[in-house]
Amino acid sequence: MLGENLKRIRKNKRMSTRELARECNMCNSIISNIESGKSKNPTIDTVKKLAKALNVSIDELVEL
């Protein structure tokens, strides 16, 4: 669910994976891997950075 939510929220905010990666100070491939489901268990620090960059709560980002 995290990957689907991340992609939906990112697209609603009209951000590219590259823009989000820059905001989070991480590699674009990390975001792509989370969105595609290749990375199923990102660290809590990664989730916090993503939520902050997207201006959403962690709960909203990971909701089931």
CHARMM-style PDB file with segment names, atoms N, HN, CA, C and O in Angstrom:
ATOM      1  N   MET     1       0.803  -1.203   0.000  1.00  0.00      PROA
ATOM      2  CA  MET     1       0.000   0.000   0.000  1.00  0.00      PROA
ATOM      3  C   MET     1       0.845   1.266   0.000  1.00  0.00      PROA
ATOM      4  O   MET     1       0.468   2.265  -0.612  1.00  0.00      PROA
ATOM      5  N   LEU     2       1.980   1.228   0.681  1.00  0.00      PROA
ATOM      6  HN  LEU     2       2.285   0.416   1.178  1.00  0.00      PROA
ATOM      7  CA  LEU     2       2.813   2.427   0.750  1.00  0.00      PROA
ATOM      8  C   LEU     2       3.171   2.911  -0.647  1.00  0.00      PROA
ATOM      9  O   LEU     2       3.058   4.101  -0.944  1.00  0.00      PROA
ATOM     10  N   GLY     3       3.598   2.002  -1.498  1.00  0.00      PROA
ATOM     11  HN  GLY     3       3.690   1.035  -1.258  1.00  0.00      PROA
ATOM     12  CA  GLY     3       4.006   2.386  -2.843  1.00  0.00      PROA
ATOM     13  C   GLY     3       2.879   3.025  -3.636  1.00  0.00      PROA
ATOM     14  O   GLY     3       3.079   4.034  -4.313  1.00  0.00      PROA
ATOM     15  N   GLU     4       1.691   2.433  -3.549  1.00  0.00      PROA
ATOM     16  HN  GLU     4       1.529   1.614  -2.999  1.00  0.00      PROA
ATOM     17  CA  GLU     4       0.531   2.981  -4.262  1.00  0.00      PROA
ATOM     18  C   GLU     4       0.150   4.353  -3.714  1.00  0.00      PROA
ATOM     19  O   GLU     4      -0.135   5.277  -4.476  1.00  0.00      PROA
ATOM     20  N   ASN     5       0.147   4.477  -2.387  1.00  0.00      PROA
ATOM     21  HN  ASN     5       0.378   3.727  -1.768  1.00  0.00      PROA
ATOM     22  CA  ASN     5      -0.189   5.764  -1.769  1.00  0.00      PROA
ATOM     23  C   ASN     5       0.836   6.830  -2.119  1.00  0.00      PROA
ATOM     24  O   ASN     5       0.488   7.968  -2.432  1.00  0.00      PROA
ATOM     25  N   LEU     6       2.093   6.448  -2.063  1.00  0.00      PROA
ATOM     26  HN  LEU     6       2.375   5.523  -1.809  1.00  0.00      PROA
ATOM     27  CA  LEU     6       3.169   7.388  -2.387  1.00  0.00      PROA
ATOM     28  C   LEU     6       3.002   7.918  -3.808  1.00  0.00      PROA
ATOM     29  O   LEU     6       3.074   9.125  -4.037  1.00  0.00      PROA
ATOM     30  N   LYS     7       2.785   7.031  -4.741  1.00  0.00      PROA
ATOM     31  HN  LYS     7       2.727   6.050  -4.554  1.00  0.00      PROA
ATOM     32  CA  LYS     7       2.641   7.428  -6.140  1.00  0.00      PROA
ATOM     33  C   LYS     7       1.413   8.323  -6.339  1.00  0.00      PROA
ATOM     34  O   LYS     7       1.481   9.336  -7.036  1.00  0.00      PROA
ATOM     35  N   ARG     8       0.300   7.943  -5.723  1.00  0.00      PROA
ATOM     36  HN  ARG     8       0.245   7.121  -5.157  1.00  0.00      PROA
ATOM     37  CA  ARG     8      -0.932   8.733  -5.857  1.00  0.00      PROA
ATOM     38  C   ARG     8      -0.746  10.143  -5.290  1.00  0.00      PROA
ATOM     39  O   ARG     8      -1.092  11.129  -5.939  1.00  0.00      PROA
ATOM     40  N   ILE     9      -0.205  10.228  -4.094  1.00  0.00      PROA
ATOM     41  HN  ILE     9       0.077   9.427  -3.566  1.00  0.00      PROA
ATOM     42  CA  ILE     9      -0.016  11.526  -3.455  1.00  0.00      PROA
ATOM     43  C   ILE     9       0.981  12.371  -4.237  1.00  0.00      PROA
ATOM     44  O   ILE     9       0.757  13.562  -4.453  1.00  0.00      PROA
ATOM     45  N   ARG    10       2.082  11.756  -4.660  1.00  0.00      PROA
ATOM     46  HN  ARG    10       2.264  10.789  -4.484  1.00  0.00      PROA
ATOM     47  CA  ARG    10       3.106  12.483  -5.421  1.00  0.00      PROA
ATOM     48  C   ARG    10       2.520  13.041  -6.718  1.00  0.00      PROA
ATOM     49  O   ARG    10       2.766  14.194  -7.073  1.00  0.00      PROA
ATOM     50  N   LYS    11       1.747  12.220  -7.417  1.00  0.00      PROA
ATOM     51  HN  LYS    11       1.546  11.283  -7.128  1.00  0.00      PROA
ATOM     52  CA  LYS    11       1.149  12.675  -8.679  1.00  0.00      PROA
ATOM     53  C   LYS    11       0.103  13.756  -8.441  1.00  0.00      PROA
ATOM     54  O   LYS    11      -0.007  14.695  -9.230  1.00  0.00      PROA
ATOM     55  N   ASN    12      -0.671  13.633  -7.355  1.00  0.00      PROA
ATOM     56  HN  ASN    12      -0.581  12.871  -6.715  1.00  0.00      PROA
ATOM     57  CA  ASN    12      -1.659  14.670  -7.037  1.00  0.00      PROA
ATOM     58  C   ASN    12      -0.991  16.009  -6.765  1.00  0.00      PROA
ATOM     59  O   ASN    12      -1.577  17.065  -7.007  1.00  0.00      PROA
ATOM     60  N   LYS    13       0.233  15.963  -6.263  1.00  0.00      PROA
ATOM     61  HN  LYS    13       0.709  15.106  -6.066  1.00  0.00      PROA
ATOM     62  CA  LYS    13       0.983  17.186  -5.983  1.00  0.00      PROA
ATOM     63  C   LYS    13       1.836  17.613  -7.186  1.00  0.00      PROA
ATOM     64  O   LYS    13       2.618  18.561  -7.121  1.00  0.00      PROA
ATOM     65  N   ARG    14       1.650  16.873  -8.282  1.00  0.00      PROA
ATOM     66  HN  ARG    14       1.015  16.103  -8.336  1.00  0.00      PROA
ATOM     67  CA  ARG    14       2.341  17.164  -9.535  1.00  0.00      PROA
ATOM     68  C   ARG    14       3.873  17.217  -9.373  1.00  0.00      PROA
ATOM     69  O   ARG    14       4.543  18.114  -9.884  1.00  0.00      PROA
ATOM     70  N   MET    15       4.387  16.234  -8.654  1.00  0.00      PROA
ATOM     71  HN  MET    15       3.842  15.505  -8.239  1.00  0.00      PROA
ATOM     72  CA  MET    15       5.828  16.118  -8.448  1.00  0.00      PROA
ATOM     73  C   MET    15       6.351  14.909  -9.213  1.00  0.00      PROA
ATOM     74  O   MET    15       5.681  13.880  -9.296  1.00  0.00      PROA
ATOM     75  N   SER    16       7.521  15.037  -9.756  1.00  0.00      PROA
ATOM     76  HN  SER    16       8.065  15.874  -9.688  1.00  0.00      PROA
ATOM     77  CA  SER    16       8.183  13.889 -10.371  1.00  0.00      PROA
ATOM     78  C   SER    16       8.941  13.137  -9.277  1.00  0.00      PROA
ATOM     79  O   SER    16       9.156  13.658  -8.183  1.00  0.00      PROA
ATOM     80  N   THR    17       9.338  11.917  -9.587  1.00  0.00      PROA
ATOM     81  HN  THR    17       9.164  11.493 -10.476  1.00  0.00      PROA
ATOM     82  CA  THR    17      10.136  11.168  -8.605  1.00  0.00      PROA
ATOM     83  C   THR    17      11.456  11.897  -8.363  1.00  0.00      PROA
ATOM     84  O   THR    17      11.979  11.888  -7.249  1.00  0.00      PROA
ATOM     85  N   ARG    18      11.978  12.514  -9.384  1.00  0.00      PROA
ATOM     86  HN  ARG    18      11.552  12.522 -10.289  1.00  0.00      PROA
ATOM     87  CA  ARG    18      13.243  13.250  -9.251  1.00  0.00      PROA
ATOM     88  C   ARG    18      13.089  14.445  -8.308  1.00  0.00      PROA
ATOM     89  O   ARG    18      13.958  14.700  -7.474  1.00  0.00      PROA
ATOM     90  N   GLU    19      11.985  15.171  -8.445  1.00  0.00      PROA
ATOM     91  HN  GLU    19      11.279  14.963  -9.122  1.00  0.00      PROA
ATOM     92  CA  GLU    19      11.740  16.318  -7.563  1.00  0.00      PROA
ATOM     93  C   GLU    19      11.577  15.864  -6.109  1.00  0.00      PROA
ATOM     94  O   GLU    19      12.118  16.481  -5.191  1.00  0.00      PROA
ATOM     95  N   LEU    20      10.833  14.788  -5.917  1.00  0.00      PROA
ATOM     96  HN  LEU    20      10.394  14.287  -6.663  1.00  0.00      PROA
ATOM     97  CA  LEU    20      10.628  14.277  -4.570  1.00  0.00      PROA
ATOM     98  C   LEU    20      11.945  13.786  -3.975  1.00  0.00      PROA
ATOM     99  O   LEU    20      12.233  14.030  -2.804  1.00  0.00      PROA
ATOM    100  N   ALA    21      12.723  13.109  -4.771  1.00  0.00      PROA
ATOM    101  HN  ALA    21      12.488  12.911  -5.722  1.00  0.00      PROA
ATOM    102  CA  ALA    21      14.028  12.625  -4.305  1.00  0.00      PROA
ATOM    103  C   ALA    21      14.913  13.786  -3.872  1.00  0.00      PROA
ATOM    104  O   ALA    21      15.599  13.702  -2.854  1.00  0.00      PROA
ATOM    105  N   ARG    22      14.900  14.850  -4.632  1.00  0.00      PROA
ATOM    106  HN  ARG    22      14.343  14.919  -5.459  1.00  0.00      PROA
ATOM    107  CA  ARG    22      15.705  16.032  -4.293  1.00  0.00      PROA
ATOM    108  C   ARG    22      15.236  16.626  -2.959  1.00  0.00      PROA
ATOM    109  O   ARG    22      16.050  16.997  -2.114  1.00  0.00      PROA
ATOM    110  N   GLU    23      13.910  16.712  -2.784  1.00  0.00      PROA
ATOM    111  HN  GLU    23      13.248  16.411  -3.471  1.00  0.00      PROA
ATOM    112  CA  GLU    23      13.343  17.241  -1.536  1.00  0.00      PROA
ATOM    113  C   GLU    23      13.739  16.382  -0.331  1.00  0.00      PROA
ATOM    114  O   GLU    23      13.949  16.900   0.765  1.00  0.00      PROA
ATOM    115  N   CYS    24      13.839  15.084  -0.541  1.00  0.00      PROA
ATOM    116  HN  CYS    24      13.669  14.663  -1.432  1.00  0.00      PROA
ATOM    117  CA  CYS    24      14.138  14.142   0.542  1.00  0.00      PROA
ATOM    118  C   CYS    24      15.626  13.861   0.695  1.00  0.00      PROA
ATOM    119  O   CYS    24      16.045  13.178   1.630  1.00  0.00      PROA
ATOM    120  N   ASN    25      16.415  14.387  -0.222  1.00  0.00      PROA
ATOM    121  HN  ASN    25      16.075  14.941  -0.982  1.00  0.00      PROA
ATOM    122  CA  ASN    25      17.859  14.148  -0.226  1.00  0.00      PROA
ATOM    123  C   ASN    25      18.157  12.640  -0.306  1.00  0.00      PROA
ATOM    124  O   ASN    25      18.922  12.091   0.487  1.00  0.00      PROA
ATOM    125  N   MET    26      17.522  12.000  -1.291  1.00  0.00      PROA
ATOM    126  HN  MET    26      16.900  12.446  -1.935  1.00  0.00      PROA
ATOM    127  CA  MET    26      17.764  10.576  -1.517  1.00  0.00      PROA
ATOM    128  C   MET    26      17.773  10.299  -3.017  1.00  0.00      PROA
ATOM    129  O   MET    26      17.422  11.162  -3.821  1.00  0.00      PROA
ATOM    130  N   CYS    27      18.169   9.115  -3.372  1.00  0.00      PROA
ATOM    131  HN  CYS    27      18.455   8.414  -2.718  1.00  0.00      PROA
ATOM    132  CA  CYS    27      18.237   8.735  -4.783  1.00  0.00      PROA
ATOM    133  C   CYS    27      16.841   8.533  -5.362  1.00  0.00      PROA
ATOM    134  O   CYS    27      15.938   8.029  -4.694  1.00  0.00      PROA
ATOM    135  N   ASN    28      16.689   8.930  -6.598  1.00  0.00      PROA
ATOM    136  HN  ASN    28      17.423   9.340  -7.141  1.00  0.00      PROA
ATOM    137  CA  ASN    28      15.443   8.738  -7.338  1.00  0.00      PROA
ATOM    138  C   ASN    28      15.051   7.257  -7.366  1.00  0.00      PROA
ATOM    139  O   ASN    28      13.868   6.919  -7.311  1.00  0.00      PROA
ATOM    140  N   SER    29      16.040   6.392  -7.449  1.00  0.00      PROA
ATOM    141  HN  SER    29      17.000   6.666  -7.493  1.00  0.00      PROA
ATOM    142  CA  SER    29      15.754   4.953  -7.540  1.00  0.00      PROA
ATOM    143  C   SER    29      15.074   4.426  -6.280  1.00  0.00      PROA
ATOM    144  O   SER    29      14.291   3.479  -6.357  1.00  0.00      PROA
ATOM    145  N   ILE    30      15.356   5.018  -5.129  1.00  0.00      PROA
ATOM    146  HN  ILE    30      15.992   5.787  -5.066  1.00  0.00      PROA
ATOM    147  CA  ILE    30      14.703   4.577  -3.886  1.00  0.00      PROA
ATOM    148  C   ILE    30      13.203   4.807  -3.990  1.00  0.00      PROA
ATOM    149  O   ILE    30      12.409   3.929  -3.653  1.00  0.00      PROA
ATOM    150  N   ILE    31      12.820   5.983  -4.455  1.00  0.00      PROA
ATOM    151  HN  ILE    31      13.465   6.696  -4.730  1.00  0.00      PROA
ATOM    152  CA  ILE    31      11.398   6.311  -4.593  1.00  0.00      PROA
ATOM    153  C   ILE    31      10.751   5.422  -5.647  1.00  0.00      PROA
ATOM    154  O   ILE    31       9.654   4.904  -5.436  1.00  0.00      PROA
ATOM    155  N   SER    32      11.414   5.247  -6.762  1.00  0.00      PROA
ATOM    156  HN  SER    32      12.304   5.668  -6.933  1.00  0.00      PROA
ATOM    157  CA  SER    32      10.883   4.374  -7.815  1.00  0.00      PROA
ATOM    158  C   SER    32      10.696   2.949  -7.309  1.00  0.00      PROA
ATOM    159  O   SER    32       9.696   2.304  -7.623  1.00  0.00      PROA
ATOM    160  N   ASN    33      11.646   2.461  -6.533  1.00  0.00      PROA
ATOM    161  HN  ASN    33      12.458   2.985  -6.278  1.00  0.00      PROA
ATOM    162  CA  ASN    33      11.555   1.095  -6.001  1.00  0.00      PROA
ATOM    163  C   ASN    33      10.416   0.952  -4.993  1.00  0.00      PROA
ATOM    164  O   ASN    33       9.747  -0.081  -4.956  1.00  0.00      PROA
ATOM    165  N   ILE    34      10.192   1.981  -4.179  1.00  0.00      PROA
ATOM    166  HN  ILE    34      10.735   2.820  -4.209  1.00  0.00      PROA
ATOM    167  CA  ILE    34       9.077   1.932  -3.231  1.00  0.00      PROA
ATOM    168  C   ILE    34       7.753   1.931  -3.994  1.00  0.00      PROA
ATOM    169  O   ILE    34       6.862   1.133  -3.702  1.00  0.00      PROA
ATOM    170  N   GLU    35       7.631   2.825  -4.966  1.00  0.00      PROA
ATOM    171  HN  GLU    35       8.354   3.473  -5.204  1.00  0.00      PROA
ATOM    172  CA  GLU    35       6.390   2.926  -5.738  1.00  0.00      PROA
ATOM    173  C   GLU    35       6.086   1.646  -6.511  1.00  0.00      PROA
ATOM    174  O   GLU    35       4.925   1.255  -6.633  1.00  0.00      PROA
ATOM    175  N   SER    36       7.099   1.007  -7.022  1.00  0.00      PROA
ATOM    176  HN  SER    36       8.042   1.324  -6.923  1.00  0.00      PROA
ATOM    177  CA  SER    36       6.882  -0.201  -7.829  1.00  0.00      PROA
ATOM    178  C   SER    36       6.737  -1.466  -6.983  1.00  0.00      PROA
ATOM    179  O   SER    36       6.379  -2.525  -7.498  1.00  0.00      PROA
ATOM    180  N   GLY    37       7.018  -1.350  -5.680  1.00  0.00      PROA
ATOM    181  HN  GLY    37       7.310  -0.490  -5.262  1.00  0.00      PROA
ATOM    182  CA  GLY    37       6.910  -2.508  -4.808  1.00  0.00      PROA
ATOM    183  C   GLY    37       8.183  -3.314  -4.689  1.00  0.00      PROA
ATOM    184  O   GLY    37       8.208  -4.328  -3.992  1.00  0.00      PROA
ATOM    185  N   LYS    38       9.252  -2.880  -5.365  1.00  0.00      PROA
ATOM    186  HN  LYS    38       9.232  -2.057  -5.932  1.00  0.00      PROA
ATOM    187  CA  LYS    38      10.529  -3.598  -5.264  1.00  0.00      PROA
ATOM    188  C   LYS    38      11.135  -3.450  -3.879  1.00  0.00      PROA
ATOM    189  O   LYS    38      11.807  -4.356  -3.387  1.00  0.00      PROA
ATOM    190  N   SER    39      10.896  -2.312  -3.254  1.00  0.00      PROA
ATOM    191  HN  SER    39      10.350  -1.576  -3.653  1.00  0.00      PROA
ATOM    192  CA  SER    39      11.353  -2.068  -1.888  1.00  0.00      PROA
ATOM    193  C   SER    39      10.122  -2.102  -0.991  1.00  0.00      PROA
ATOM    194  O   SER    39       9.359  -1.138  -0.932  1.00  0.00      PROA
ATOM    195  N   LYS    40       9.938  -3.206  -0.303  1.00  0.00      PROA
ATOM    196  HN  LYS    40      10.557  -3.989  -0.351  1.00  0.00      PROA
ATOM    197  CA  LYS    40       8.716  -3.410   0.472  1.00  0.00      PROA
ATOM    198  C   LYS    40       8.805  -2.885   1.899  1.00  0.00      PROA
ATOM    199  O   LYS    40       7.776  -2.641   2.529  1.00  0.00      PROA
ATOM    200  N   ASN    41      10.005  -2.709   2.415  1.00  0.00      PROA
ATOM    201  HN  ASN    41      10.841  -2.907   1.903  1.00  0.00      PROA
ATOM    202  CA  ASN    41      10.178  -2.288   3.803  1.00  0.00      PROA
ATOM    203  C   ASN    41      11.168  -1.132   3.930  1.00  0.00      PROA
ATOM    204  O   ASN    41      12.271  -1.320   4.442  1.00  0.00      PROA
ATOM    205  N   PRO    42      10.787   0.062   3.469  1.00  0.00      PROA
ATOM    206  CA  PRO    42      11.693   1.203   3.638  1.00  0.00      PROA
ATOM    207  C   PRO    42      11.838   1.541   5.124  1.00  0.00      PROA
ATOM    208  O   PRO    42      10.962   1.224   5.929  1.00  0.00      PROA
ATOM    209  N   THR    43      12.926   2.173   5.470  1.00  0.00      PROA
ATOM    210  HN  THR    43      13.638   2.431   4.816  1.00  0.00      PROA
ATOM    211  CA  THR    43      13.149   2.537   6.870  1.00  0.00      PROA
ATOM    212  C   THR    43      12.150   3.608   7.299  1.00  0.00      PROA
ATOM    213  O   THR    43      11.577   4.315   6.470  1.00  0.00      PROA
ATOM    214  N   ILE    44      11.956   3.710   8.594  1.00  0.00      PROA
ATOM    215  HN  ILE    44      12.421   3.135   9.268  1.00  0.00      PROA
ATOM    216  CA  ILE    44      11.056   4.727   9.122  1.00  0.00      PROA
ATOM    217  C   ILE    44      11.581   6.123   8.794  1.00  0.00      PROA
ATOM    218  O   ILE    44      10.794   7.044   8.574  1.00  0.00      PROA
ATOM    219  N   ASP    45      12.896   6.287   8.761  1.00  0.00      PROA
ATOM    220  HN  ASP    45      13.535   5.539   8.940  1.00  0.00      PROA
ATOM    221  CA  ASP    45      13.468   7.588   8.393  1.00  0.00      PROA
ATOM    222  C   ASP    45      13.104   7.967   6.965  1.00  0.00      PROA
ATOM    223  O   ASP    45      12.813   9.128   6.679  1.00  0.00      PROA
ATOM    224  N   THR    46      13.122   6.991   6.074  1.00  0.00      PROA
ATOM    225  HN  THR    46      13.359   6.047   6.306  1.00  0.00      PROA
ATOM    226  CA  THR    46      12.734   7.248   4.686  1.00  0.00      PROA
ATOM    227  C   THR    46      11.270   7.650   4.606  1.00  0.00      PROA
ATOM    228  O   THR    46      10.919   8.596   3.901  1.00  0.00      PROA
ATOM    229  N   VAL    47      10.420   6.935   5.324  1.00  0.00      PROA
ATOM    230  HN  VAL    47      10.705   6.167   5.897  1.00  0.00      PROA
ATOM    231  CA  VAL    47       8.985   7.252   5.322  1.00  0.00      PROA
ATOM    232  C   VAL    47       8.743   8.653   5.895  1.00  0.00      PROA
ATOM    233  O   VAL    47       7.925   9.408   5.370  1.00  0.00      PROA
ATOM    234  N   LYS    48       9.449   8.992   6.961  1.00  0.00      PROA
ATOM    235  HN  LYS    48      10.114   8.378   7.387  1.00  0.00      PROA
ATOM    236  CA  LYS    48       9.315  10.330   7.556  1.00  0.00      PROA
ATOM    237  C   LYS    48       9.716  11.416   6.561  1.00  0.00      PROA
ATOM    238  O   LYS    48       9.027  12.427   6.430  1.00  0.00      PROA
ATOM    239  N   LYS    49      10.822  11.207   5.866  1.00  0.00      PROA
ATOM    240  HN  LYS    49      11.382  10.385   5.972  1.00  0.00      PROA
ATOM    241  CA  LYS    49      11.281  12.191   4.872  1.00  0.00      PROA
ATOM    242  C   LYS    49      10.261  12.354   3.754  1.00  0.00      PROA
ATOM    243  O   LYS    49       9.981  13.472   3.323  1.00  0.00      PROA
ATOM    244  N   LEU    50       9.709  11.246   3.286  1.00  0.00      PROA
ATOM    245  HN  LEU    50       9.936  10.338   3.636  1.00  0.00      PROA
ATOM    246  CA  LEU    50       8.717  11.304   2.213  1.00  0.00      PROA
ATOM    247  C   LEU    50       7.463  12.050   2.669  1.00  0.00      PROA
ATOM    248  O   LEU    50       6.944  12.906   1.952  1.00  0.00      PROA
ATOM    249  N   ALA    51       6.989  11.718   3.860  1.00  0.00      PROA
ATOM    250  HN  ALA    51       7.412  11.023   4.442  1.00  0.00      PROA
ATOM    251  CA  ALA    51       5.787  12.375   4.386  1.00  0.00      PROA
ATOM    252  C   ALA    51       6.015  13.874   4.536  1.00  0.00      PROA
ATOM    253  O   ALA    51       5.153  14.675   4.176  1.00  0.00      PROA
ATOM    254  N   LYS    52       7.165  14.248   5.062  1.00  0.00      PROA
ATOM    255  HN  LYS    52       7.865  13.597   5.354  1.00  0.00      PROA
ATOM    256  CA  LYS    52       7.471  15.667   5.256  1.00  0.00      PROA
ATOM    257  C   LYS    52       7.539  16.391   3.915  1.00  0.00      PROA
ATOM    258  O   LYS    52       6.980  17.478   3.769  1.00  0.00      PROA
ATOM    259  N   ALA    53       8.218  15.801   2.941  1.00  0.00      PROA
ATOM    260  HN  ALA    53       8.672  14.919   3.059  1.00  0.00      PROA
ATOM    261  CA  ALA    53       8.367  16.431   1.622  1.00  0.00      PROA
ATOM    262  C   ALA    53       7.020  16.576   0.921  1.00  0.00      PROA
ATOM    263  O   ALA    53       6.808  17.531   0.174  1.00  0.00      PROA
ATOM    264  N   LEU    54       6.117  15.641   1.156  1.00  0.00      PROA
ATOM    265  HN  LEU    54       6.289  14.865   1.762  1.00  0.00      PROA
ATOM    266  CA  LEU    54       4.799  15.671   0.519  1.00  0.00      PROA
ATOM    267  C   LEU    54       3.770  16.432   1.355  1.00  0.00      PROA
ATOM    268  O   LEU    54       2.632  16.636   0.931  1.00  0.00      PROA
ATOM    269  N   ASN    55       4.190  16.845   2.546  1.00  0.00      PROA
ATOM    270  HN  ASN    55       5.114  16.679   2.891  1.00  0.00      PROA
ATOM    271  CA  ASN    55       3.318  17.592   3.451  1.00  0.00      PROA
ATOM    272  C   ASN    55       2.066  16.795   3.823  1.00  0.00      PROA
ATOM    273  O   ASN    55       0.948  17.309   3.808  1.00  0.00      PROA
ATOM    274  N   VAL    56       2.293  15.518   4.159  1.00  0.00      PROA
ATOM    275  HN  VAL    56       3.202  15.100   4.171  1.00  0.00      PROA
ATOM    276  CA  VAL    56       1.213  14.645   4.617  1.00  0.00      PROA
ATOM    277  C   VAL    56       1.679  13.940   5.888  1.00  0.00      PROA
ATOM    278  O   VAL    56       2.871  13.924   6.193  1.00  0.00      PROA
ATOM    279  N   SER    57       0.749  13.367   6.616  1.00  0.00      PROA
ATOM    280  HN  SER    57      -0.220  13.381   6.368  1.00  0.00      PROA
ATOM    281  CA  SER    57       1.122  12.605   7.809  1.00  0.00      PROA
ATOM    282  C   SER    57       1.660  11.236   7.387  1.00  0.00      PROA
ATOM    283  O   SER    57       1.393  10.749   6.288  1.00  0.00      PROA
ATOM    284  N   ILE    58       2.414  10.648   8.283  1.00  0.00      PROA
ATOM    285  HN  ILE    58       2.631  11.044   9.175  1.00  0.00      PROA
ATOM    286  CA  ILE    58       2.905   9.285   8.034  1.00  0.00      PROA
ATOM    287  C   ILE    58       1.720   8.344   7.885  1.00  0.00      PROA
ATOM    288  O   ILE    58       1.725   7.459   7.029  1.00  0.00      PROA
ATOM    289  N   ASP    59       0.700   8.539   8.724  1.00  0.00      PROA
ATOM    290  HN  ASP    59       0.697   9.258   9.419  1.00  0.00      PROA
ATOM    291  CA  ASP    59      -0.502   7.694   8.632  1.00  0.00      PROA
ATOM    292  C   ASP    59      -1.137   7.756   7.252  1.00  0.00      PROA
ATOM    293  O   ASP    59      -1.526   6.732   6.692  1.00  0.00      PROA
ATOM    294  N   GLU    60      -1.239   8.961   6.707  1.00  0.00      PROA
ATOM    295  HN  GLU    60      -0.922   9.794   7.162  1.00  0.00      PROA
ATOM    296  CA  GLU    60      -1.837   9.111   5.375  1.00  0.00      PROA
ATOM    297  C   GLU    60      -0.999   8.400   4.320  1.00  0.00      PROA
ATOM    298  O   GLU    60      -1.535   7.803   3.386  1.00  0.00      PROA
ATOM    299  N   LEU    61       0.304   8.469   4.476  1.00  0.00      PROA
ATOM    300  HN  LEU    61       0.740   8.954   5.235  1.00  0.00      PROA
ATOM    301  CA  LEU    61       1.198   7.860   3.498  1.00  0.00      PROA
ATOM    302  C   LEU    61       1.135   6.335   3.542  1.00  0.00      PROA
ATOM    303  O   LEU    61       1.213   5.680   2.503  1.00  0.00      PROA
ATOM    304  N   VAL    62       0.996   5.769   4.737  1.00  0.00      PROA
ATOM    305  HN  VAL    62       0.933   6.301   5.581  1.00  0.00      PROA
ATOM    306  CA  VAL    62       1.045   4.308   4.854  1.00  0.00      PROA
ATOM    307  C   VAL    62      -0.312   3.655   5.086  1.00  0.00      PROA
ATOM    308  O   VAL    62      -0.387   2.445   5.302  1.00  0.00      PROA
ATOM    309  N   GLU    63      -1.390   4.445   5.043  1.00  0.00      PROA
ATOM    310  HN  GLU    63      -1.330   5.428   4.867  1.00  0.00      PROA
ATOM    311  CA  GLU    63      -2.704   3.879   5.352  1.00  0.00      PROA
ATOM    312  C   GLU    63      -3.006   2.662   4.490  1.00  0.00      PROA
ATOM    313  O   GLU    63      -2.633   2.583   3.320  1.00  0.00      PROA
ATOM    314  N   LEU    64      -3.682   1.737   5.108  1.00  0.00      PROA
ATOM    315  HN  LEU    64      -3.984   1.801   6.059  1.00  0.00      PROA
ATOM    316  CA  LEU    64      -3.994   0.464   4.427  1.00  0.00      PROA
ATOM    317  C   LEU    64      -5.316   0.522   3.725  1.00  0.00      PROA
ATOM    318  OT1 LEU    64      -5.729  -0.459   3.106  1.00  0.00      PROA
TER     319      LEU     64
END
